[in-house]
């Protein structure tokens, strides 16, 4: 699919983050370069109803089930009824376009984002996170969301390319075994942008998943949040960094 500097919807221009577009891209390439206009077009073609349906299959818009029920937020996946009730306005094409890149009225938590990433990491299963769950059978806390195998492969390919040659190359280091991940930047006017990065490793057989969120941090997810994810993954795979021995700077003087 071709990508463009912007998409015109109802006389409003929705821009790509680089203000230039990326030329022809497939889905994996769109993930790799975080092409906004690619996903705008996907949303415009599929419409908001299946988009909302799949967001909710991924666990967005509801609590994850972790043992923090009184503290956890359900977030928000808006729909036509919610918008009409909240703003007395109908659903516009621009609402769909904003939703395709997680903006507009969307609200998600870092833990919900981790659950979303886990679906790609584990091959299509939505998991219920727990603070401690040793020895339980996995079938008790994971459910297939019905993704086709080829779709999962394309998503996984794109997430790996993000790290090897896309917006997440800060994780492309020999200290982390084959990570895959995705950057994110969410506008939050009138304040600075929020930044995100989620990653899992190793790509071939994931063991760990990390999501970092920078509230009003400014910058981009690959620049601000990715280094935090990198630090956590390095400690996971290599252990805490060794402390350097303090060298005495005090000169000794001969007695006498």
C-alpha positions in Angstrom: 0.0 0.0 0.0 1.4 3.5 -0.8 1.8 5.9 2.1 1.5 9.6 1.9 2.5 12.8 3.8 -1.1 13.1 4.8 -4.6 11.8 4.3 -7.6 14.1 3.7 -10.7 13.1 5.5 -13.7 15.4 5.4 -11.4 18.4 4.6 -9.1 17.7 7.6 -5.5 16.6 6.9 -4.2 13.8 9.1 -0.4 13.8 8.8 2.2 11.1 9.0 4.6 11.6 11.9 7.5 12.4 9.5 5.4 14.8 7.3 6.6 12.9 4.3 5.2 9.4 4.2 7.3 6.3 3.4 6.3 5.2 -0.1 4.9 1.7 -0.7 4.8 -0.5 2.4 3.4 -3.8 3.5 2.1 -4.3 7.0 5.4 -5.4 8.4 7.1 -2.4 6.9 4.4 -0.1 8.3 5.1 -1.4 11.8 8.9 -1.1 11.2 8.6 2.6 10.3 5.5 3.5 12.3 3.7 4.8 9.3 0.6 6.6 10.4 -0.9 7.1 6.9 -0.7 3.3 6.2 -2.9 2.6 9.2 -5.2 5.5 8.5 -6.0 3.8 5.2 -6.5 0.4 6.8 -9.0 2.0 9.2 -10.8 3.8 6.5 -11.2 0.6 4.5 -12.3 -1.7 7.3 -14.5 0.8 9.2 -14.7 1.5 12.9 -16.8 -1.5 14.0 -14.3 -4.3 13.3 -11.5 -2.1 14.5 -13.3 -1.6 17.9 -14.1 -5.3 18.0 -10.5 -6.4 17.6 -9.2 -3.8 20.1 -11.5 -5.4 22.6 -10.4 -8.9 21.7 -6.9 -7.7 22.6 -8.2 -6.7 26.0 -8.3 -3.0 25.6 -11.2 -1.2 27.3 -11.5 -3.6 30.2 -9.5 -4.6 33.3 -6.8 -7.2 32.7 -7.8 -9.4 35.7 -4.6 -8.8 37.8 -5.0 -8.9 41.6 -5.3 -5.1 41.8 -8.9 -4.8 40.9 -9.6 -1.7 43.0 -6.5 0.1 41.6 -6.6 -0.9 38.0 -8.2 1.3 35.3 -10.3 -0.2 32.5 -9.1 2.4 30.0 -11.4 3.3 27.2 -12.2 2.0 23.7 -14.7 4.5 22.5 -17.6 3.7 20.2 -20.6 5.4 18.6 -22.8 5.0 21.7 -20.1 6.4 24.0 -19.5 9.4 21.9 -23.2 10.2 21.5 -23.7 9.9 25.2 -20.6 11.9 26.1 -20.5 14.6 23.5 -23.9 14.4 21.8 -22.0 13.9 18.5 -22.1 11.2 15.9 -19.1 9.1 15.0 -16.9 10.7 12.3 -14.4 9.2 9.9 -11.7 11.2 11.7 -12.5 9.3 14.9 -11.7 6.1 13.1 -8.5 7.5 11.7 -7.4 8.6 15.2 -8.2 5.2 16.6 -6.0 3.4 14.1 -2.9 4.8 15.8 -4.2 4.7 19.4 -5.1 8.4 19.6 -8.3 10.4 19.9 -10.4 9.3 22.8 -8.4 6.0 23.4 -7.1 5.3 26.9 -4.9 2.4 27.7 -2.7 1.4 30.6 0.9 0.0 30.4 -0.4 -3.3 31.7 -3.0 -3.5 28.9 -0.3 -2.7 26.4 1.8 -5.5 27.8 -1.1 -7.9 27.4 -1.4 -6.7 23.8 2.3 -7.3 23.1 2.1 -10.8 24.7 -0.4 -11.8 22.0 2.2 -11.3 19.3 4.9 -12.8 21.5 3.1 -16.1 22.3 1.5 -16.7 19.0 -2.1 -15.4 19.4 -3.1 -15.9 23.0 -4.5 -13.2 25.4 -3.2 -13.8 28.8 -4.4 -12.8 32.3 -1.5 -11.3 34.2 -0.9 -12.2 37.8 1.4 -10.9 40.5 2.5 -14.5 41.3 1.3 -17.7 39.7 3.7 -20.5 39.9 2.9 -24.0 38.9 -0.5 -23.3 37.3 -1.4 -24.7 33.9 -1.2 -22.1 31.2 -4.7 -23.1 29.8 -6.2 -21.5 33.0 -5.0 -18.0 32.1 -4.6 -17.7 28.4 -7.2 -17.7 25.6 -6.8 -17.7 21.8 -8.3 -14.6 20.2 -8.7 -16.3 16.8 -5.9 -14.8 14.8 -4.8 -16.6 11.6 -1.3 -18.0 11.8 -0.1 -16.0 8.8 -1.4 -12.8 10.4 0.6 -13.6 13.6 3.7 -14.2 11.5 3.4 -10.8 9.7 3.0 -9.0 13.0 6.0 -10.8 14.5 8.1 -10.0 11.4 7.2 -6.3 11.7 8.0 -6.2 15.4 11.4 -7.8 14.8 12.2 -5.4 11.9 11.4 -2.4 14.2 14.4 -3.4 16.3 16.8 -4.5 13.5 16.3 -1.5 11.2 13.3 0.6 12.2 12.4 3.0 15.0 13.7 0.7 17.8 17.3 0.2 16.8 18.5 1.2 20.3 17.6 -2.4 21.3 19.6 -3.8 18.5 22.6 -4.6 20.7 24.6 -7.9 21.4 23.7 -7.8 25.1 20.0 -8.7 24.4 19.2 -11.9 22.4 17.0 -11.0 19.4 14.5 -8.6 20.8 11.3 -7.6 19.0 9.2 -4.5 19.8 7.4 -1.4 18.9 7.7 2.3 19.6 4.8 4.6 20.2 4.2 8.4 20.6 0.8 9.8 21.7 0.0 13.5 21.4 -1.4 15.0 24.6 -2.0 18.7 24.0 -1.4 21.2 25.5 1.4 19.2 27.2 4.3 17.2 25.8 3.8 13.9 24.1 3.5 10.6 25.9 6.1 8.0 24.7 5.9 4.2 24.7 8.1 1.2 23.9 7.2 -2.4 24.3 9.6 -5.4 23.6 10.0 -9.1 24.2 13.0 -11.4 23.8 14.3 -13.7 22.6 12.3 -13.4 19.3 12.4 -17.2 18.6 11.2 -18.3 22.1 10.1 -15.3 24.2 10.9 -15.4 28.0 10.2 -11.8 29.1 8.2 -8.8 28.0 8.7 -5.2 29.1 6.7 -2.0 28.4 8.0 1.5 29.3 5.8 4.6 29.3 7.0 8.2 29.6 4.1 10.5 30.7 4.5 13.9 29.0 8.1 13.0 28.3 8.3 14.6 24.9 10.4 13.1 22.1 9.6 9.8 20.6 9.1 6.3 21.9 12.3 5.0 20.2 14.4 7.8 21.7 12.9 8.1 25.3 11.2 4.9 26.2 13.3 2.3 24.3 16.5 2.9 26.4 14.5 2.1 29.6 13.3 -1.2 28.1 16.9 -1.9 27.0 18.2 -1.5 30.5 15.6 -3.8 32.0 16.2 -6.5 29.4 19.9 -6.3 29.9 19.5 -6.9 33.6 17.2 -9.8 32.9 19.6 -11.6 30.6 22.9 -10.5 32.1 22.3 -9.7 35.7 22.8 -6.3 37.4 25.8 -4.3 36.2 28.9 -4.9 38.3 30.0 -2.1 40.5 33.3 -0.6 39.7 35.9 -0.7 42.4 36.5 2.7 43.9 40.0 3.8 43.3 41.6 5.8 46.1 42.6 9.2 45.0 44.4 10.0 48.2 48.1 10.2 47.8 50.2 8.5 50.5 53.0 10.5 52.1 56.1 8.9 53.5 56.5 9.1 57.3 59.3 11.1 58.9 
